[in-house]
Amino acid sequence: MTTADRETTPTSGSAGRFAGRSAIVTGAGAGIGRATAVRLAREGARVVASDIAEDRLDALVGERPDLLIAPVAGDIAAEDHVAALVAAAGDRVDVLVNNVGIMDGFLPPAEIDDVTWERVLAVNLTATMRMTRAVLPGMLAAGKGSIVNVSSEAGFRASASGVAYAASKAAVNSLTRSTALFYRPQGIRCNAVAPGPVATSIEAPWRSSLAGQILGPIMAATIPPIAQPEELAATITWLASDDASNVNGAVLACDGGWSAL
C-alpha cells in the first residue's frame, strides 16, 4: 500500500481535528516523523518540522505545498535548535511530537563506547526533555497542550536493541509518566507510543558479534511484520488529539503485538 493509498483510507482522521493549532514534530524528514507531520498538517495544524537533514525537509515541503509545514533544519541535541523550533512555532505550541531517535549498533554493556552512549542519550532522551521543557510554559499559560513521545519496544525489553538505546527509551517512558503526573491538573497531557519494527530511515547496523549471537535468534523468532510509518502516525495523532482527552501518562505499544509475547 502506498502513502497516497493510506491517505484515502477511513483511518485518515478528521480534516479539521487540529484546525487552528500549532505543532512541532522532530525527526520529520523521514519515516514516522514525516508521516506524522503530514497527517497533522492535513488535519489542519500548522506544523514546524525539524530534521538534521535539510534536504529531506526541502523534499517534504516541495512534495506537499498544499500543507502548512515550516521546515527548521538542525541538530536536535543542540539547545539553540530547540529554541529555534519554539520560536518558529510562534505564540503557542499546542502539540509536541518528540519523534527523533537514533540506534546504538546493538552494542552490549561491555562494548558500548562513550561517544555512542552520549550521542544516543543526547538525541533520544535529553532532547526530548529539552523540547518538553521548552514548550511547557506556553502550554501552561494556555491551560492545555498535548505531548507525544516516540518510545520503542526496546523500552519494555532488552532484546530489541543495544544497551544505550534500551536505556534511553526506558527513560523516555519514565519522563512521559512524570510529565503527565506533574502537569495533569493544568490541562497538559503527555503520552508515549512504543513502536516495534517500522519501515523508516533509522540506521540500525549490527556492531557486535555477541549481539548477533544473543539477540539475533530472539528477534528471528519473535519480531512481528514491519509496520508502515502511517500506521504509527495514526496512533500518534490520535493521542495528540482531543479524541484521547482521557488518556494521560500512557505508554501505548503500537508494535503488531510484539509486547504481548
C-alpha positions as CSV (number, residue, x, y, z in Angstrom):
1,M,0.0,0.0,0.0
2,T,1.4,3.4,-1.0
3,T,1.3,6.6,1.1
4,A,-1.3,8.0,-1.2
5,D,-3.5,4.9,-0.7
6,R,-3.2,5.3,3.1
7,E,-4.2,8.9,3.0
8,T,-7.6,8.0,1.4
9,T,-8.4,5.2,3.9
10,P,-11.0,5.6,6.6
11,T,-8.2,5.8,9.1
12,S,-7.0,9.1,7.7
13,G,-8.7,11.1,10.5
14,S,-10.7,14.3,10.5
15,A,-9.8,17.1,8.2
16,G,-10.3,19.7,11.0
17,R,-9.2,17.8,14.1
18,F,-6.2,20.1,14.6
19,A,-7.6,23.3,12.9
20,G,-6.0,26.4,14.3
21,R,-3.4,24.5,16.3
22,S,0.4,24.7,16.1
23,A,2.5,21.6,16.3
24,I,6.2,20.7,16.4
25,V,7.4,17.4,15.1
26,T,11.1,16.4,15.5
27,G,12.7,13.9,13.1
28,A,10.2,15.0,10.5
29,G,12.3,14.4,7.4
30,A,11.5,10.7,7.0
31,G,9.7,7.8,8.4
32,I,7.3,8.1,11.4
33,G,8.1,11.9,11.8
34,R,7.4,12.7,8.2
35,A,4.1,10.7,8.2
36,T,3.1,12.4,11.5
37,A,3.9,15.9,10.2
38,V,1.9,15.3,7.0
39,R,-1.0,13.9,8.9
40,L,-1.1,16.7,11.5
41,A,-0.9,19.3,8.7
42,R,-3.5,17.5,6.6
43,E,-5.9,17.6,9.7
44,G,-5.5,21.4,10.0
45,A,-2.4,22.0,12.1
46,R,0.5,24.4,11.2
47,V,3.5,22.2,11.7
48,V,7.1,23.1,12.5
49,A,9.1,20.3,11.1
50,S,12.6,19.6,12.5
51,D,15.3,17.3,11.0
52,I,19.0,17.3,10.9
53,A,19.0,16.8,7.1
54,E,17.8,20.0,5.4
55,D,17.4,18.2,2.0
56,R,14.8,15.9,3.5
57,L,12.8,18.8,4.8
58,D,13.0,20.6,1.5
59,A,11.7,17.4,-0.2
60,L,8.8,17.2,2.3
61,V,7.8,20.8,1.7
62,G,8.3,20.5,-2.0
63,E,6.1,17.4,-2.3
64,R,3.3,18.8,-0.1
65,P,3.0,22.5,-0.9
66,D,-0.7,22.3,0.0
67,L,0.1,21.9,3.7
68,L,1.3,24.4,6.3
69,I,4.7,22.9,7.1
70,A,7.5,25.2,8.2
71,P,10.9,23.4,8.0
72,V,13.6,24.1,10.5
73,A,16.8,22.1,10.0
74,G,19.3,21.5,12.8
75,D,20.7,19.1,15.3
76,I,18.0,18.4,18.0
77,A,20.8,17.7,20.5
78,A,21.8,21.4,20.3
79,E,19.9,23.7,22.7
80,D,19.8,26.5,20.2
81,H,17.9,24.3,17.8
82,V,15.3,23.6,20.5
83,A,14.9,27.4,20.9
84,A,14.6,27.9,17.2
85,L,11.8,25.4,16.9
86,V,9.8,27.0,19.6
87,A,10.4,30.4,18.1
88,A,9.2,29.2,14.7
89,A,6.0,27.9,16.3
90,G,5.1,31.4,17.4
91,D,3.0,32.3,20.4
92,R,1.8,28.9,21.3
93,V,2.6,25.2,20.8
94,D,-0.5,23.1,21.1
95,V,1.1,19.7,20.2
96,L,4.7,18.5,20.5
97,V,5.7,15.2,19.0
98,N,9.2,14.1,20.2
99,N,9.9,11.6,17.5
100,V,13.6,11.9,16.6
101,G,15.7,8.9,17.6
102,I,18.9,7.1,16.7
103,M,20.1,3.5,17.3
104,D,23.2,2.2,19.1
105,G,24.6,-0.6,16.9
106,F,23.1,-3.2,19.3
107,L,26.1,-2.8,21.5
108,P,26.1,-4.7,24.8
109,P,27.3,-3.0,28.1
110,A,30.9,-4.3,27.8
111,E,31.2,-3.0,24.3
112,I,29.5,0.4,24.4
113,D,31.8,3.3,23.8
114,D,31.3,6.7,25.4
115,V,30.7,8.5,22.1
116,T,27.8,6.2,21.1
117,W,26.3,6.3,24.6
118,E,26.4,10.0,24.9
119,R,25.1,10.7,21.4
120,V,22.2,8.2,21.8
121,L,21.2,9.6,25.2
122,A,21.6,13.2,23.9
123,V,19.3,12.7,20.9
124,N,16.8,10.2,22.4
125,L,16.4,11.4,25.9
126,T,18.0,14.8,26.6
127,A,16.5,16.4,23.5
128,T,13.1,15.0,24.5
129,M,13.4,16.6,27.9
130,R,14.6,19.9,26.5
131,M,11.8,20.1,23.9
132,T,9.3,19.3,26.6
133,R,10.7,21.9,29.0
134,A,10.7,24.5,26.2
135,V,7.0,24.1,25.3
136,L,5.6,23.7,28.8
137,P,5.5,27.4,29.8
138,G,3.3,28.2,26.8
139,M,1.1,25.2,27.3
140,L,0.7,26.1,31.0
141,A,-0.3,29.6,30.1
142,A,-2.9,28.3,27.7
143,G,-4.2,25.8,30.2
144,K,-3.8,22.9,27.7
145,G,-1.4,21.0,25.5
146,S,-0.5,17.6,24.3
147,I,2.9,16.0,24.2
148,V,3.5,12.6,22.5
149,N,6.9,10.9,22.8
150,V,8.0,8.2,20.5
151,S,9.5,5.5,22.7
152,S,10.2,1.9,21.5
153,E,9.5,-1.7,22.2
154,A,13.1,-1.5,23.4
155,G,11.8,0.5,26.4
156,F,10.0,-2.7,27.5
157,R,12.5,-5.4,26.7
158,A,16.3,-5.7,26.4
159,S,16.2,-8.0,23.4
160,A,15.1,-5.2,21.0
161,S,18.3,-3.2,20.9
162,G,21.7,-2.5,22.5
163,V,22.1,-1.1,26.0
164,A,22.2,2.6,25.1
165,Y,19.0,2.6,23.0
166,A,17.1,0.5,25.5
167,A,18.2,2.7,28.4
168,S,17.2,5.9,26.5
169,K,13.7,4.6,25.7
170,A,13.0,3.2,29.1
171,A,13.9,6.7,30.4
172,V,11.6,8.3,27.9
173,N,8.8,6.2,29.3
174,S,9.6,7.5,32.8
175,L,9.9,11.1,31.5
176,T,6.5,10.7,29.9
177,R,4.8,9.5,33.1
178,S,6.5,12.2,35.2
179,T,5.4,14.9,32.9
180,A,1.8,13.6,32.9
181,L,1.8,13.4,36.7
182,F,3.1,16.9,37.3
183,Y,1.0,18.8,34.8
184,R,-2.3,17.0,34.5
185,P,-4.1,19.5,36.9
186,Q,-3.1,22.3,34.4
187,G,-4.6,20.5,31.4
188,I,-1.4,19.1,29.9
189,R,-1.4,15.5,28.6
190,C,1.8,13.6,27.9
191,N,1.8,10.1,26.4
192,A,4.2,7.8,24.5
193,V,3.9,5.4,21.6
194,A,6.2,2.4,21.6
195,P,6.7,1.1,18.0
196,G,8.1,-2.3,17.1
197,P,9.9,-2.6,13.7
198,V,8.9,0.2,11.3
199,A,9.9,1.0,7.7
200,T,12.0,4.1,8.5
201,S,15.4,5.6,7.6
202,I,16.8,5.0,11.0
203,E,20.2,3.3,10.7
204,A,20.5,0.0,12.7
205,P,23.8,-1.8,11.9
206,W,24.9,-4.7,14.0
207,R,28.2,-3.7,15.5
208,S,28.6,-6.6,17.9
209,S,29.1,-10.3,17.2
210,L,27.8,-11.0,20.7
211,A,24.6,-9.1,20.0
212,G,24.2,-11.2,16.8
213,Q,24.5,-14.4,18.8
214,I,22.2,-13.3,21.7
215,L,19.6,-11.0,20.1
216,G,19.6,-12.5,16.5
217,P,17.7,-15.7,17.4
218,I,15.3,-13.9,19.7
219,M,14.4,-11.4,17.0
220,A,14.1,-14.1,14.3
221,A,11.6,-16.0,16.5
222,T,9.5,-13.1,17.8
223,I,9.7,-10.0,15.6
224,P,6.4,-9.1,14.0
225,P,5.9,-7.8,10.4
226,I,7.3,-4.4,9.7
227,A,4.8,-1.6,10.1
228,Q,4.4,1.4,7.8
229,P,5.1,4.9,9.2
230,E,1.5,6.0,8.5
231,E,0.3,3.3,11.0
232,L,2.4,4.9,13.7
233,A,1.3,8.4,12.7
234,A,-2.3,7.4,13.1
235,T,-1.7,6.4,16.7
236,I,0.4,9.4,17.5
237,T,-2.1,11.9,16.1
238,W,-4.9,10.2,18.0
239,L,-3.0,10.5,21.3
240,A,-2.3,14.2,20.4
241,S,-5.9,14.9,19.6
242,D,-8.9,15.7,21.8
243,D,-10.2,12.2,20.9
244,A,-7.7,10.9,23.5
245,S,-8.7,13.6,26.1
246,N,-8.8,11.0,28.9
247,V,-5.5,9.3,28.1
248,N,-2.6,10.7,30.1
249,G,0.7,9.1,31.2
250,A,0.2,6.1,28.9
251,V,2.9,4.2,27.1
252,L,1.0,2.7,24.2
253,A,2.5,-0.2,22.4
254,C,2.0,0.0,18.6
255,D,4.1,-2.9,17.7
256,G,1.9,-5.5,16.0
257,G,1.5,-7.4,19.2
258,W,5.3,-7.9,19.9
259,S,4.9,-6.7,23.5
260,A,2.2,-9.3,24.2
261,L,4.7,-12.2,23.7
